[in-house]
Amino acid sequence: MRANDLLELFTPERPRRDVAVVWTLLAVLAVGILSVFNPAQSQLFPPCPFRAFTGFDCPGCGSTRALHQLLHGDVAGAVALNPLLLVFAPILGYALLSTVTLAARGRPLPRPRISARWIWALLAMIMLFWVVRNTPWWR
């Protein structure tokens, strides 16, 4: 199985415009809520279930707080909370922009082809980050 075959499971060949409109509205609502409410101080955002169960940070721990910091222009604060988010921010941004483009124009942006090596490299980076961030010398 090629990496692009796996991608096809999650992104249909003919994306639906109505679904893209709903996702765009949900994204705008989420960004609005995240920019107004600070996840570090608000009870609106749930805690990480992995951390609550194990006491360890998952690769995504701190991402919501980091996104809040990015929305307020604090890149250093976002990096301190979850540096992995900045690696994936362009990927997530492109996906969001493609969804908005589909909602507005009826067709998404071109779908990038990612080789299996890059996918494995990103997975290895996530796993390494997961281990290293839970060691005593991380902080």
Disulfide bonds with the S-S distance in Angstrom:
none
